[in-house]
């Protein structure tokens, strides 16, 4: 059995209206809001896993739920995925907070490996 590449850090939930979805999760379900970045992204405290509400432009695959896996070395994970012939969803994306790479499992489920900056 292979070593795990990291741990589940968040689940990305697509939302056409981020504010409305955040209101549902926080007001109706009572989950705490960690932060919100306008109408593009919000992080909801889901306990050990963050629920990330995201506009379509923030998703690795349009309109699909994605599981985020926090990794320590994105380059090593990328090499491992390529060696396995995994379907990658574009190139590594770099933002001010992290580097990430979207990919799909054989069933078409979407994942994103992300390496926070400064980790």
MDAnalysis code that builds the backbone (N, CA, C; Angstrom):
import MDAnalysis as mda
import numpy as np

u = mda.Universe.empty(357, n_residues=119, atom_resindex=np.repeat(np.arange(119), 3), trajectory=True)
u.add_TopologyAttr("name", ["N", "CA", "C"] * 119)
u.add_TopologyAttr("resid", np.arange(1, 120))
u.add_TopologyAttr("resname", ["UNK", "UNK", "UNK", "UNK", "UNK", "UNK", "UNK", "UNK", "UNK", "UNK", "UNK", "UNK", "UNK", "UNK", "UNK", "UNK", "UNK", "UNK", "UNK", "UNK", "UNK", "UNK", "UNK", "UNK", "UNK", "UNK", "UNK", "UNK", "UNK", "UNK", "UNK", "UNK", "UNK", "UNK", "UNK", "UNK", "UNK", "UNK", "UNK", "UNK", "UNK", "UNK", "UNK", "UNK", "UNK", "UNK", "UNK", "UNK", "UNK", "UNK", "UNK", "UNK", "UNK", "UNK", "UNK", "UNK", "UNK", "UNK", "UNK", "UNK", "UNK", "UNK", "UNK", "UNK", "UNK", "UNK", "UNK", "UNK", "UNK", "UNK", "UNK", "UNK", "UNK", "UNK", "UNK", "UNK", "UNK", "UNK", "UNK", "UNK", "UNK", "UNK", "UNK", "UNK", "UNK", "UNK", "UNK", "UNK", "UNK", "UNK", "UNK", "UNK", "UNK", "UNK", "UNK", "UNK", "UNK", "UNK", "UNK", "UNK", "UNK", "UNK", "UNK", "UNK", "UNK", "UNK", "UNK", "UNK", "UNK", "UNK", "UNK", "UNK", "UNK", "UNK", "UNK", "UNK", "UNK", "UNK", "UNK"])
u.atoms.positions = np.array([
    [0.840, -1.179, 0.000],
    [0.000, 0.000, 0.000],
    [0.886, 1.242, 0.000],
    [0.513, 2.230, -0.774],
    [1.257, 3.472, -0.868],
    [1.013, 4.356, 0.339],
    [1.982, 5.218, 0.626],
    [1.825, 6.216, 1.679],
    [0.801, 7.247, 1.226],
    [-0.016, 7.767, 2.131],
    [-0.969, 8.815, 1.745],
    [-0.238, 10.079, 1.313],
    [-0.816, 10.802, 0.363],
    [-0.176, 12.030, -0.130],
    [-0.445, 13.208, 0.799],
    [-1.419, 13.090, 1.675],
    [-1.766, 14.177, 2.588],
    [-3.028, 13.829, 3.342],
    [-3.771, 14.858, 3.740],
    [-5.021, 14.635, 4.469],
    [-6.109, 15.518, 3.884],
    [-7.353, 15.072, 4.014],
    [-8.462, 15.878, 3.514],
    [-8.520, 17.159, 4.343],
    [-8.484, 18.296, 3.653],
    [-8.513, 19.583, 4.322],
    [-9.832, 20.301, 4.132],
    [-10.409, 20.147, 2.924],
    [-11.682, 20.808, 2.662],
    [-12.448, 20.103, 1.552],
    [-13.725, 20.395, 1.503],
    [-14.575, 19.941, 0.413],
    [-15.098, 21.198, -0.265],
    [-14.826, 21.327, -1.557],
    [-15.271, 22.483, -2.332],
    [-16.688, 22.246, -2.826],
    [-17.585, 23.137, -2.443],
    [-18.984, 23.050, -2.847],
    [-19.276, 24.130, -3.884],
    [-19.697, 23.763, -5.099],
    [-20.028, 24.777, -6.094],
    [-21.270, 25.557, -5.674],
    [-21.249, 26.861, -5.935],
    [-22.406, 27.694, -5.598],
    [-22.544, 28.815, -6.617],
    [-23.692, 28.866, -7.269],
    [-23.969, 29.966, -8.203],
    [-24.115, 31.278, -7.432],
    [-24.596, 31.195, -6.198],
    [-24.763, 32.365, -5.344],
    [-24.079, 32.051, -4.005],
    [-22.813, 32.452, -3.897],
    [-22.022, 32.144, -2.703],
    [-22.688, 32.701, -1.448],
    [-23.150, 33.947, -1.494],
    [-23.772, 34.564, -0.327],
    [-24.983, 33.796, 0.170],
    [-25.809, 33.357, -0.741],
    [-27.018, 32.613, -0.362],
    [-26.652, 31.271, 0.268],
    [-25.663, 30.602, -0.316],
    [-25.231, 29.319, 0.230],
    [-24.590, 29.506, 1.605],
    [-23.781, 30.545, 1.763],
    [-23.176, 30.840, 3.063],
    [-24.263, 31.126, 4.097],
    [-25.266, 31.895, 3.718],
    [-26.359, 32.193, 4.642],
    [-27.057, 30.909, 5.089],
    [-27.283, 29.986, 4.168],
    [-27.908, 28.712, 4.522],
    [-27.052, 27.944, 5.519],
    [-25.763, 27.824, 5.200],
    [-24.872, 27.041, 6.059],
    [-24.689, 27.664, 7.439],
    [-24.627, 28.991, 7.495],
    [-24.382, 29.657, 8.778],
    [-25.664, 29.934, 9.565],
    [-26.682, 30.428, 8.885],
    [-27.915, 30.799, 9.587],
    [-28.842, 29.611, 9.803],
    [-29.030, 28.796, 8.771],
    [-29.952, 27.669, 8.889],
    [-29.303, 26.489, 9.611],
    [-28.072, 26.148, 9.208],
    [-27.403, 25.004, 9.828],
    [-26.584, 25.382, 11.052],
    [-26.284, 26.674, 11.208],
    [-25.544, 27.132, 12.385],
    [-24.056, 26.871, 12.361],
    [-23.494, 26.593, 11.185],
    [-22.049, 26.367, 11.094],
    [-21.312, 27.710, 11.104],
    [-20.183, 27.797, 11.795],
    [-19.450, 29.063, 11.877],
    [-18.728, 29.422, 10.574],
    [-18.792, 30.687, 10.228],
    [-18.060, 31.213, 9.072],
    [-16.635, 31.509, 9.501],
    [-15.657, 30.963, 8.783],
    [-14.247, 31.287, 9.058],
    [-13.884, 32.594, 8.381],
    [-14.186, 32.702, 7.079],
    [-13.971, 33.944, 6.339],
    [-14.714, 33.867, 5.017],
    [-14.925, 35.020, 4.413],
    [-15.569, 35.085, 3.106],
    [-14.833, 36.090, 2.251],
    [-14.593, 35.723, 1.004],
    [-13.940, 36.599, 0.029],
    [-14.986, 36.985, -1.013],
    [-15.803, 37.966, -0.670],
    [-16.824, 38.467, -1.593],
    [-17.754, 37.387, -2.080],
    [-18.032, 37.434, -3.387],
    [-18.956, 36.468, -3.980],
    [-18.229, 35.348, -4.699],
    [-16.937, 35.149, -4.350],
    [-16.193, 34.090, -5.031],
    [-15.866, 32.890, -4.158],
    [-15.736, 33.091, -2.823],
    [-15.259, 31.994, -1.978],
    [-15.588, 32.271, -0.516],
    [-15.905, 31.228, 0.228],
    [-16.084, 31.333, 1.676],
    [-15.660, 30.019, 2.314],
    [-15.113, 30.121, 3.506],
    [-14.707, 28.946, 4.266],
    [-15.614, 28.815, 5.477],
    [-16.242, 27.656, 5.603],
    [-17.156, 27.360, 6.692],
    [-16.508, 26.302, 7.576],
    [-16.543, 26.517, 8.893],
    [-15.955, 25.572, 9.837],
    [-16.823, 24.323, 9.904],
    [-16.311, 23.241, 9.361],
    [-17.020, 21.976, 9.377],
    [-16.400, 20.985, 10.351],
    [-15.674, 21.505, 11.342],
    [-14.983, 20.621, 12.284],
    [-13.604, 20.302, 11.755],
    [-13.308, 19.041, 11.544],
    [-11.975, 18.665, 11.066],
    [-11.787, 18.925, 9.573],
    [-12.864, 19.202, 8.860],
    [-12.798, 19.493, 7.429],
    [-13.565, 20.782, 7.147],
    [-12.952, 21.669, 6.391],
    [-13.586, 22.925, 6.022],
    [-14.533, 22.701, 4.852],
    [-15.708, 23.332, 4.907],
    [-16.594, 23.373, 3.748],
    [-16.274, 24.663, 3.017],
    [-15.790, 24.554, 1.813],
    [-15.410, 25.712, 1.014],
    [-16.490, 25.961, -0.030],
    [-17.185, 27.070, 0.094],
    [-18.228, 27.440, -0.851],
    [-17.556, 28.272, -1.936],
    [-17.681, 27.843, -3.196],
    [-16.902, 28.479, -4.248],
    [-17.722, 28.769, -5.494],
    [-17.474, 29.951, -6.047],
    [-18.031, 30.295, -7.356],
    [-17.351, 29.410, -8.399],
    [-17.985, 29.265, -9.532],
    [-17.491, 28.358, -10.568],
    [-16.031, 28.622, -10.958],
    [-15.644, 29.884, -11.042],
    [-14.271, 30.225, -11.450],
    [-13.222, 29.734, -10.458],
    [-13.628, 29.424, -9.235],
    [-12.694, 28.974, -8.203],
    [-12.578, 27.455, -8.121],
    [-13.346, 26.740, -8.927],
    [-13.372, 25.280, -8.876],
    [-12.402, 24.664, -9.877],
    [-11.798, 23.516, -9.539],
    [-10.917, 22.851, -10.504],
    [-11.684, 22.270, -11.689],
    [-12.967, 21.941, -11.489],
    [-13.826, 21.431, -12.563],
    [-15.194, 22.084, -12.398],
    [-15.633, 22.757, -13.409],
    [-16.864, 23.540, -13.375],
    [-18.058, 22.763, -12.839],
    [-18.692, 23.322, -11.803],
    [-19.933, 22.772, -11.283],
    [-19.826, 21.483, -10.511],
    [-18.615, 21.005, -10.232],
    [-18.463, 19.720, -9.545],
    [-17.899, 19.907, -8.141],
    [-18.422, 19.111, -7.210],
    [-17.850, 19.058, -5.874],
    [-16.423, 18.521, -5.997],
    [-15.506, 19.063, -5.209],
    [-14.121, 18.602, -5.233],
    [-13.621, 18.418, -3.809],
    [-12.843, 17.379, -3.610],
    [-12.236, 17.111, -2.310],
    [-10.818, 17.666, -2.334],
    [-10.514, 18.541, -1.371],
    [-9.184, 19.130, -1.271],
    [-8.308, 18.332, -0.329],
    [-7.127, 17.966, -0.799],
    [-6.179, 17.209, 0.011],
    [-4.954, 18.080, 0.256],
    [-4.725, 18.402, 1.523],
    [-3.577, 19.225, 1.909],
    [-2.321, 18.367, 1.856],
    [-1.313, 18.854, 1.131],
    [-0.066, 18.104, 0.961],
    [1.115, 18.963, 1.390],
    [2.222, 18.306, 1.709],
    [3.428, 19.015, 2.112],
    [4.326, 19.338, 0.926],
    [4.238, 18.536, -0.158],
    [5.134, 18.709, -1.302],
    [4.346, 18.484, -2.598],
    [3.807, 19.576, -3.148],
    [2.966, 19.467, -4.343],
    [3.746, 18.934, -5.541],
    [5.013, 19.267, -5.659],
    [5.814, 18.761, -6.781],
    [5.914, 17.237, -6.735],
    [6.131, 16.680, -5.567],
    [6.218, 15.225, -5.426],
    [4.868, 14.573, -5.713],
    [3.788, 15.196, -5.249],
    [2.445, 14.665, -5.514],
    [2.141, 14.718, -7.007],
    [2.495, 15.824, -7.648],
    [2.281, 15.959, -9.087],
    [3.020, 14.858, -9.846],
    [4.260, 14.600, -9.478],
    [5.046, 13.546, -10.132],
    [4.395, 12.182, -9.918],
    [3.911, 11.933, -8.715],
    [3.253, 10.653, -8.404],
    [1.973, 10.480, -9.229],
    [1.193, 11.552, -9.353],
    [-0.030, 11.488, -10.145],
    [0.273, 11.246, -11.622],
    [1.267, 11.956, -12.143],
    [1.651, 11.784, -13.553],
    [2.142, 10.360, -13.813],
    [2.953, 9.839, -12.911],
    [3.484, 8.478, -13.069],
    [2.350, 7.455, -13.104],
    [1.287, 7.712, -12.340],
    [0.143, 6.791, -12.292],
    [-0.803, 6.982, -13.471],
    [-0.545, 7.988, -14.318],
    [-1.415, 8.238, -15.463],
    [-2.737, 8.895, -15.080],
    [-2.745, 9.600, -13.960],
    [-3.957, 10.256, -13.456],
    [-4.373, 11.407, -14.372],
    [-5.677, 11.561, -14.570],
    [-6.200, 12.666, -15.383],
    [-6.052, 13.968, -14.596],
    [-5.163, 14.838, -15.076],
    [-4.938, 16.132, -14.424],
    [-5.873, 17.172, -15.026],
    [-6.275, 18.129, -14.203],
    [-7.180, 19.190, -14.646],
    [-6.385, 20.481, -14.791],
    [-5.522, 20.517, -15.785],
    [-4.705, 21.702, -16.024],
    [-3.370, 21.622, -15.313],
    [-2.741, 22.785, -15.207],
    [-1.433, 22.894, -14.590],
    [-1.564, 23.327, -13.134],
    [-0.439, 23.383, -12.449],
    [-0.416, 23.883, -11.075],
    [-0.871, 25.341, -11.087],
    [-1.769, 25.670, -10.169],
    [-2.272, 27.035, -10.013],
    [-1.648, 27.614, -8.752],
    [-1.130, 28.828, -8.869],
    [-0.513, 29.471, -7.710],
    [-1.273, 30.734, -7.355],
    [-1.645, 30.844, -6.083],
    [-2.288, 32.052, -5.565],
    [-1.413, 32.597, -4.443],
    [-1.842, 33.673, -3.828],
    [-1.045, 34.238, -2.739],
    [-1.009, 33.312, -1.524],
    [-1.968, 32.381, -1.410],
    [-2.056, 31.518, -0.230],
    [-1.564, 30.089, -0.434],
    [-1.603, 29.595, -1.685],
    [-1.285, 28.186, -1.905],
    [-0.939, 27.907, -3.363],
    [-0.429, 26.693, -3.565],
    [-0.244, 26.122, -4.897],
    [-1.159, 24.910, -4.947],
    [-1.824, 24.676, -6.094],
    [-2.763, 23.561, -6.159],
    [-2.763, 22.916, -7.542],
    [-3.264, 21.683, -7.567],
    [-3.366, 20.925, -8.812],
    [-4.623, 20.073, -8.748],
    [-5.522, 20.271, -9.714],
    [-6.744, 19.488, -9.785],
    [-6.512, 18.192, -10.549],
    [-7.240, 17.154, -10.153],
    [-7.148, 15.867, -10.843],
    [-8.417, 15.070, -10.617],
    [-8.585, 13.998, -11.398],
    [-9.763, 13.133, -11.284],
    [-9.339, 11.708, -11.019],
    [-10.166, 11.016, -10.227],
    [-9.945, 9.586, -10.036],
    [-10.534, 8.840, -11.236],
    [-10.354, 7.525, -11.336],
    [-10.875, 6.783, -12.494],
    [-12.387, 6.886, -12.685],
    [-13.134, 7.201, -11.624],
    [-14.586, 7.334, -11.735],
    [-15.011, 8.749, -12.124],
    [-14.041, 9.664, -12.269],
    [-14.354, 11.031, -12.653],
    [-14.585, 11.977, -11.486],
    [-14.408, 11.497, -10.247],
    [-14.531, 12.368, -9.080],
    [-13.365, 13.348, -9.059],
    [-13.646, 14.570, -8.624],
    [-12.655, 15.638, -8.685],
    [-11.969, 15.818, -7.329],
    [-10.655, 15.977, -7.380],
    [-9.821, 16.244, -6.212],
    [-8.921, 17.423, -6.526],
    [-8.427, 18.066, -5.501],
    [-7.413, 19.089, -5.677],
    [-6.382, 18.908, -4.578],
    [-5.140, 18.718, -4.978],
    [-4.032, 18.660, -4.020],
    [-3.545, 20.085, -3.846],
    [-3.419, 20.520, -2.585],
    [-2.965, 21.888, -2.360],
    [-1.888, 21.946, -1.289],
    [-0.917, 22.809, -1.549],
    [0.194, 23.034, -0.639],
    [0.140, 24.483, -0.181],
    [-0.246, 24.707, 1.077],
    [-0.273, 26.092, 1.565],
    [1.122, 26.704, 1.533],
    [1.189, 27.965, 1.207],
    [2.481, 28.651, 1.213],
    [2.930, 28.821, 2.652],
    [4.213, 28.647, 2.865],
    [4.771, 28.764, 4.198],
    [4.682, 27.485, 4.991],
    [4.250, 26.378, 4.343],
    [4.150, 25.120, 5.107],
    [5.392, 24.276, 4.931],
])
